[in-house]
Amino acid sequence: MAKPDNRADNVERIQFNINHTISNFNEAEEYLAEHADEITPQDRQAIEAKNERRLQSLQSFREEIRDEAKHREQS
């Protein structure tokens, strides 16, 4: 038998992921600012692409939080 859906900590888990993603984004930006002249164009492009994916993830996390808020209102 499947376990019932326990969404009690979803908002906290999502918020943790948001904070972690923002931290990683900022660290990458700081790294680029400090070492832009020391890294290859390919490495710079890879870091920039990863940060773009992080921004997309943040948008998805925010949508998940809105969904969780709606679920809590209905419960």
Summary of the structure (lengths in Angstrom):
residues: 75
radius of gyration: 17.2
end to end distance: 23.1
largest distance: 57.4
contacts: 162
relative contact order: 0.16
helix: 80%
strand: 0%
